[in-house]
Amino acid sequence: MTEEQMLAGSVKNNPAAQEELYNRFSPRMLGVCYRFAKNREDAEDMLQEGFIKIFTQLHQYRNEGALEGWIRRIIVHTCINILKKNKKFADSVNIIYAKSIHIREEMIPSIMQAKQVVECIRLLPVGYRTVLNLYAIEGFSHKEIGQLLDIEESTSRSQYTRAKAMLEEILVKKKIIQKPRKVSYGDAASSR
Amino acid sequence: MEKNFYTDDFEQLLKDTTEDFRMYPSRKVWHSIYNDLHPAKKWPSFAVCLLLITAILYVGINNNNTINADADNLLLSTLSPSEKGKNAMKVKAPAFALNQVSREIFQQSPASAGAKPDNTELSANDPGSMSPGTVNYTQSVVNFDPYLPVITQKTVILPRAEARELKSETFINITPVVPSIPDIIPIDKKTVQTTMEERLPAADKTVAETDGGAINPETGSLTSIKTAPNTPAVAAVGSGEIKKLSTEDKTWIENFAFHNKRNGNKWKTKFSTLVYATPSIGYRILNKNNNFEPVNALLIRSSATSVDADDAISQQAALNFESGATGILDISRRLRIKAGVQFNYTNYISFADRLSHPTQTNVLLNDLATGHTMLVPFVTNYGNQGGDNRIRLNNKTAQFYIPLGADYKLAGSDRFKWYIGATIQPTYVAGGTTYLVSSDYKHYVNAPSMLRAWNLNAGFESFISYKAPGGSVINIGPQFRYQLLSTYSNRYTYSENLYNIGIKVGITRKF
């Protein structure tokens, strides 16, 4: 089934085409959800809600840009919307100084590099993690992040700086990277 | 080697690293999406639910179950002097008096049946036959000893002062007055038994996080790549490059991950507990249960009526309640079995008249030993002929169940599911109050000893379950339960099957 056929069938609510689209994109999208979510179960909930939105809004897709990018954007927005329903998330994303976390070896499953990095990202406090995911991986600007999370743009910058420093420290401790530049939580600044 | 992280490098590193990260969702995610996109027609079930709720509300509103007349309130022992001169002599007794006597009448064991008849039942007699200063009691004796007359009535005349201290032991000078219906029951030494009650015998999901790493071909498990500082992989990362897997490796890993499920505690994920409560409306179906031959056709005819019992009895549904806890085990994606414990309070209302004085009446019972029916006298305070003092009699029981059954999922997404279920419920009747209708339908008799101790119920339900954000699952839906065996023992000439319709509300938690 070509992408055009798959798209046309999905718009017409054809189950086979919808399943094809789902099978094609769901593994990568679940990886995206997993970076935002607390656990795998929550990530699957996000994925499910995201794909329902995708199928119901697919007729709005105009073939402008890659389909995966369009799907990814919806998934990310869905993740953020689900996170925002939790009051703790709103508090966390506004707190600039997160509590220090004690990293133990067994906290990070050593399966493989990509998995290791993702698990390290998931060790970050939820506020840091979300901003870092949106900025560094999903390519949102701080202004967009501010609008998306209902926070100030400057808060997003601060969050990202600290998230980045904290992640570097984690990656070093896990020996995934070698000694990065010594960064204290207060003096790093984002350039974007 | 020290690596300085410039912003762009770090972000690129993260982006490149996580780009290859994939996880394979469990199939239930797709099923949930599919069910959401292609919902089945659900209006029939909603219509049934709406109808049931409306019916329950209607009956509930009309059922002003405030008056609870209970035979236990029958008063027998203390005379009220102020009643002198009235046609009706009201007497007071310990609350248990009448019940106790009735119970004894029906629970007399064969061993004790040979003894002198000592089960007496007190009733105030016609005051017109009394001499001043005395109280006239009629003592009704029902004897199940085949060697003795079945029913006799004995009158005791006591001074009023003594009557106030009335106790059963004080009946000494008993003189037969009316040997009523002496020949109703055949006296057959071989066949007559005093068995009173026939009791039933106590009855993912595909989990795959793959992007690299090593697969152990023997165990099939993923093992980690130890990234020591001096390994090439680390060096590559340290220099901002990510070692990527070949397309062939990725495909192999993906296939492996797709077909190999992660080991988990299956028992934990499949087991859940449900606690629930069900307010309901209860009623009954009354059928004849007297295929036995009448001993004395003339007497039976004269006492019994040809009118159907359902027409002769005025009754109404009443509020019932049940609650319990159930363990549920998932057998498949759609089927699950369950077992638990449950308490149930059943009730329905019979409309009666409170009589001004205790009255003797007869109840048609089956003699299981001889295969004959017989009239057994009772004393009661409740009539069924209409009168000024209308009351409601609550026919209530307390029951304990062990519901055993299964649920089947008809449709649903991850959040909402629609189930149908059925249970069979071995039941123990712990107690209750039940009113038998007399053979002529003119009286009600309280005879708790006629309750069947072990019974069997069947339940049917349909419910919607909603998975709340906290992890709990809320279940709500209509339930119908039917009592398969009669409320009464086989001795009573009517069988009564209770049923109720309610709304079951429960919360399920996964272990």
HADDOCK unambig.tbl for C-alpha pairs under 7 A between the chains (distance, minus, plus):
assign (segid A and resid 27 and name CA) (segid B and resid 22 and name CA) 4.99 0.50 0.50
assign (segid A and resid 27 and name CA) (segid B and resid 23 and name CA) 4.79 0.50 0.50
assign (segid A and resid 27 and name CA) (segid B and resid 24 and name CA) 4.76 0.50 0.50
assign (segid A and resid 27 and name CA) (segid B and resid 25 and name CA) 6.61 0.50 0.50
assign (segid A and resid 28 and name CA) (segid B and resid 21 and name CA) 6.67 0.50 0.50
assign (segid A and resid 28 and name CA) (segid B and resid 22 and name CA) 4.63 0.50 0.50
assign (segid A and resid 28 and name CA) (segid B and resid 23 and name CA) 6.51 0.50 0.50
assign (segid A and resid 30 and name CA) (segid B and resid 22 and name CA) 6.77 0.50 0.50
assign (segid A and resid 30 and name CA) (segid B and resid 23 and name CA) 5.67 0.50 0.50
assign (segid A and resid 30 and name CA) (segid B and resid 25 and name CA) 6.81 0.50 0.50
assign (segid A and resid 31 and name CA) (segid B and resid 21 and name CA) 5.83 0.50 0.50
assign (segid A and resid 31 and name CA) (segid B and resid 22 and name CA) 4.84 0.50 0.50
assign (segid A and resid 31 and name CA) (segid B and resid 23 and name CA) 5.33 0.50 0.50
assign (segid A and resid 44 and name CA) (segid B and resid 25 and name CA) 6.63 0.50 0.50
assign (segid A and resid 44 and name CA) (segid B and resid 29 and name CA) 6.75 0.50 0.50
assign (segid A and resid 48 and name CA) (segid B and resid 29 and name CA) 5.91 0.50 0.50
assign (segid A and resid 48 and name CA) (segid B and resid 33 and name CA) 6.12 0.50 0.50
assign (segid A and resid 52 and name CA) (segid B and resid 33 and name CA) 6.09 0.50 0.50
assign (segid A and resid 110 and name CA) (segid B and resid 224 and name CA) 5.23 0.50 0.50
assign (segid A and resid 110 and name CA) (segid B and resid 225 and name CA) 6.95 0.50 0.50
assign (segid A and resid 111 and name CA) (segid B and resid 213 and name CA) 6.03 0.50 0.50
assign (segid A and resid 111 and name CA) (segid B and resid 223 and name CA) 6.18 0.50 0.50
assign (segid A and resid 111 and name CA) (segid B and resid 224 and name CA) 4.19 0.50 0.50
assign (segid A and resid 111 and name CA) (segid B and resid 225 and name CA) 6.46 0.50 0.50
assign (segid A and resid 112 and name CA) (segid B and resid 211 and name CA) 6.92 0.50 0.50
assign (segid A and resid 112 and name CA) (segid B and resid 212 and name CA) 5.58 0.50 0.50
assign (segid A and resid 112 and name CA) (segid B and resid 213 and name CA) 4.81 0.50 0.50
assign (segid A and resid 112 and name CA) (segid B and resid 224 and name CA) 5.97 0.50 0.50
assign (segid A and resid 112 and name CA) (segid B and resid 225 and name CA) 6.06 0.50 0.50
assign (segid A and resid 114 and name CA) (segid B and resid 17 and name CA) 5.15 0.50 0.50
assign (segid A and resid 114 and name CA) (segid B and resid 18 and name CA) 5.50 0.50 0.50
assign (segid A and resid 114 and name CA) (segid B and resid 20 and name CA) 6.73 0.50 0.50
assign (segid A and resid 114 and name CA) (segid B and resid 21 and name CA) 5.73 0.50 0.50
assign (segid A and resid 114 and name CA) (segid B and resid 211 and name CA) 6.66 0.50 0.50
assign (segid A and resid 115 and name CA) (segid B and resid 21 and name CA) 6.46 0.50 0.50
assign (segid A and resid 118 and name CA) (segid B and resid 18 and name CA) 6.54 0.50 0.50
assign (segid A and resid 136 and name CA) (segid B and resid 11 and name CA) 4.94 0.50 0.50
assign (segid A and resid 136 and name CA) (segid B and resid 15 and name CA) 6.87 0.50 0.50
assign (segid A and resid 137 and name CA) (segid B and resid 11 and name CA) 6.85 0.50 0.50
assign (segid A and resid 137 and name CA) (segid B and resid 14 and name CA) 6.53 0.50 0.50
assign (segid A and resid 137 and name CA) (segid B and resid 15 and name CA) 4.91 0.50 0.50
assign (segid A and resid 175 and name CA) (segid B and resid 227 and name CA) 6.96 0.50 0.50
assign (segid A and resid 175 and name CA) (segid B and resid 228 and name CA) 6.97 0.50 0.50
assign (segid A and resid 175 and name CA) (segid B and resid 229 and name CA) 6.45 0.50 0.50
assign (segid A and resid 176 and name CA) (segid B and resid 227 and name CA) 6.81 0.50 0.50
assign (segid A and resid 176 and name CA) (segid B and resid 234 and name CA) 6.18 0.50 0.50
assign (segid A and resid 177 and name CA) (segid B and resid 234 and name CA) 6.41 0.50 0.50
assign (segid A and resid 177 and name CA) (segid B and resid 237 and name CA) 6.14 0.50 0.50
assign (segid A and resid 177 and name CA) (segid B and resid 238 and name CA) 5.17 0.50 0.50
assign (segid A and resid 178 and name CA) (segid B and resid 2 and name CA) 6.50 0.50 0.50
assign (segid A and resid 178 and name CA) (segid B and resid 3 and name CA) 6.51 0.50 0.50
assign (segid A and resid 178 and name CA) (segid B and resid 238 and name CA) 5.77 0.50 0.50
assign (segid A and resid 179 and name CA) (segid B and resid 2 and name CA) 5.50 0.50 0.50
assign (segid A and resid 179 and name CA) (segid B and resid 3 and name CA) 6.21 0.50 0.50
assign (segid A and resid 180 and name CA) (segid B and resid 2 and name CA) 6.43 0.50 0.50
assign (segid A and resid 180 and name CA) (segid B and resid 3 and name CA) 5.20 0.50 0.50
assign (segid A and resid 180 and name CA) (segid B and resid 4 and name CA) 5.51 0.50 0.50
assign (segid A and resid 180 and name CA) (segid B and resid 5 and name CA) 6.12 0.50 0.50
assign (segid A and resid 181 and name CA) (segid B and resid 3 and name CA) 6.69 0.50 0.50
assign (segid A and resid 181 and name CA) (segid B and resid 4 and name CA) 5.02 0.50 0.50
assign (segid A and resid 181 and name CA) (segid B and resid 5 and name CA) 6.20 0.50 0.50
